[in-house]
C-alpha cells in the first residue's frame, strides 16, 4: 500500500472517530448530530442568522437536495425556518429561530469540550495542533467564516 493511500485511510478513520464522539455528546445532550450542529453553526455565523439554501449547501459541501434533507428535521423541531425572499420567489433562505440560537449556544459549549478532550492528551502539544490545522487546510479543510450573527 502506498504512503498516500495509508495516510488517506488513517484520515478517514480519524474523521469517523471524531464524528462518533461529537454525535454521541451532541445527541445525548441536545438531540442533534454533528451534521445538524454544523448547519446551526453556519447559520449562526451568517449575517442575520440566515443563509440562502444554495449558499448553505456550498458551505457544507452538500448538494441542494442534501441540504434540504438536512434542514427538514431541524425545521420540524423548530430550530430552523424557511424564509422566502421578498424580491425573488425563486430564492429560499434557511434561518435560525430563537430556539435554534439557544440550542446552538448550548451545543457550541459541548462541542468545544469534545474538541478540548480530543486534544487534551499529553502527546498533543499546542504546536502539533497548529501544524495539523495547517495540514488540513492544505487538504481543503478550511475553517468556518467569521461570526457575523449570534456570537456563536
C-alpha positions as CSV (number, residue, x, y, z in Angstrom):
1,X,0.0,0.0,0.0
2,X,1.3,3.4,-0.9
3,X,2.0,6.0,1.8
4,X,-0.6,8.3,0.3
5,X,-3.3,5.6,0.5
6,X,-2.2,4.7,4.0
7,X,-2.4,8.3,5.3
8,X,-5.8,8.8,3.4
9,X,-7.3,5.8,5.1
10,X,-5.9,6.9,8.5
11,X,-7.5,10.3,8.0
12,X,-10.9,8.7,7.1
13,X,-10.7,6.6,10.3
14,X,-9.8,9.6,12.4
15,X,-12.7,11.6,10.9
16,X,-15.1,8.7,11.7
17,X,-13.9,8.6,15.3
18,X,-14.3,12.3,15.6
19,X,-17.8,12.3,14.2
20,X,-18.7,9.5,16.5
21,X,-17.5,11.5,19.6
22,X,-19.3,14.7,18.5
23,X,-22.5,12.8,17.6
24,X,-22.5,11.0,20.9
25,X,-22.2,14.1,23.1
26,X,-24.4,16.4,21.0
27,X,-27.1,13.7,20.5
28,X,-27.2,12.8,24.2
29,X,-27.3,16.4,25.4
30,X,-29.2,18.3,22.7
31,X,-30.8,15.8,20.3
32,X,-28.7,16.9,17.3
33,X,-26.0,15.3,15.3
34,X,-22.7,16.8,14.3
35,X,-24.2,17.4,10.8
36,X,-27.1,19.3,12.4
37,X,-24.7,21.3,14.6
38,X,-22.7,22.3,11.5
39,X,-25.9,23.6,9.9
40,X,-26.8,25.6,13.0
41,X,-23.2,26.9,13.3
42,X,-23.1,28.1,9.7
43,X,-26.5,29.8,10.1
44,X,-25.4,31.3,13.5
45,X,-22.3,32.8,11.9
46,X,-24.2,34.2,8.9
47,X,-25.3,37.8,8.6
48,X,-28.7,38.0,10.3
49,X,-28.6,34.3,11.2
50,X,-29.8,33.2,7.8
51,X,-28.3,32.0,4.5
52,X,-29.6,31.2,1.1
53,X,-30.1,27.5,1.0
54,X,-27.8,27.2,-2.1
55,X,-25.1,29.0,-0.2
56,X,-25.6,26.8,2.9
57,X,-25.2,23.8,0.6
58,X,-22.0,25.1,-0.7
59,X,-20.6,25.9,2.7
60,X,-21.4,22.4,3.9
61,X,-20.2,20.6,0.8
62,X,-23.7,19.3,0.1
63,X,-26.0,19.3,-2.9
64,X,-29.1,21.5,-2.8
65,X,-31.2,18.4,-2.2
66,X,-28.8,17.2,0.5
67,X,-29.2,20.5,2.4
68,X,-33.0,20.3,2.0
69,X,-33.0,16.8,3.6
70,X,-30.7,18.0,6.4
71,X,-32.9,21.0,7.1
72,X,-36.2,19.1,7.3
73,X,-35.7,17.6,10.8
74,X,-34.4,20.9,12.1
75,X,-37.4,22.7,10.7
76,X,-39.7,20.1,12.3
77,X,-38.3,20.6,15.8
78,X,-38.4,24.4,15.4
79,X,-34.7,25.2,15.2
80,X,-34.7,26.5,11.6
81,X,-37.4,28.1,9.5
82,X,-37.7,28.6,5.7
83,X,-37.9,32.2,4.6
84,X,-38.8,33.4,1.1
85,X,-37.0,36.3,-0.5
86,X,-39.4,39.3,-0.8
87,X,-37.8,40.3,-4.1
88,X,-37.2,36.9,-5.8
89,X,-39.6,34.0,-5.2
90,X,-37.0,31.5,-6.6
91,X,-34.7,32.3,-3.6
92,X,-35.2,30.5,-0.3
93,X,-33.4,31.1,2.9
94,X,-32.8,28.9,6.0
95,X,-32.9,31.0,9.2
96,X,-32.3,30.2,12.8
97,X,-35.2,30.6,15.2
98,X,-34.8,31.8,18.7
99,X,-34.9,28.2,19.9
100,X,-32.2,27.4,17.2
101,X,-30.0,30.2,18.6
102,X,-30.4,28.8,22.1
103,X,-29.7,25.3,21.1
104,X,-26.6,26.4,19.1
105,X,-25.2,28.3,22.1
106,X,-25.6,25.3,24.3
107,X,-24.3,22.8,21.7
108,X,-21.3,25.0,21.0
109,X,-20.2,24.7,24.6
110,X,-20.4,20.9,24.4
111,X,-18.6,20.8,21.0
112,X,-15.8,22.9,22.5
113,X,-15.5,20.4,25.3
114,X,-15.4,17.5,22.9
115,X,-12.6,19.2,20.9
116,X,-10.7,20.1,24.1
117,X,-10.9,16.5,25.2
118,X,-9.7,15.2,21.9
119,X,-6.5,17.3,22.1
120,X,-6.0,17.2,25.8
121,X,-3.8,14.1,25.7
122,X,-0.2,14.8,26.7
123,X,1.0,13.9,23.3
124,X,-0.8,16.9,21.8
125,X,1.4,20.0,22.2
126,X,-0.1,23.3,21.0
127,X,2.4,23.4,18.1
128,X,1.1,19.9,17.0
129,X,-2.5,21.2,16.9
130,X,-1.4,24.3,14.9
131,X,0.6,22.1,12.4
132,X,-2.4,19.7,12.0
133,X,-4.7,22.7,11.3
134,X,-2.3,23.9,8.6
135,X,-2.0,20.5,7.0
136,X,-5.8,20.0,7.0
137,X,-6.2,23.4,5.4
138,X,-3.9,22.4,2.6
139,X,-6.2,19.4,2.0
140,X,-9.2,21.7,1.7
141,X,-10.4,21.7,5.3
142,X,-11.0,25.4,5.6
143,X,-12.4,26.8,8.8
144,X,-15.8,28.5,9.3
145,X,-16.4,32.0,8.3
146,X,-16.1,34.8,10.8
147,X,-19.0,35.3,13.2
148,X,-21.5,37.8,11.8
149,X,-24.6,36.6,13.6
150,X,-25.3,35.3,17.0
151,X,-22.0,35.3,18.7
152,X,-21.6,31.6,18.0
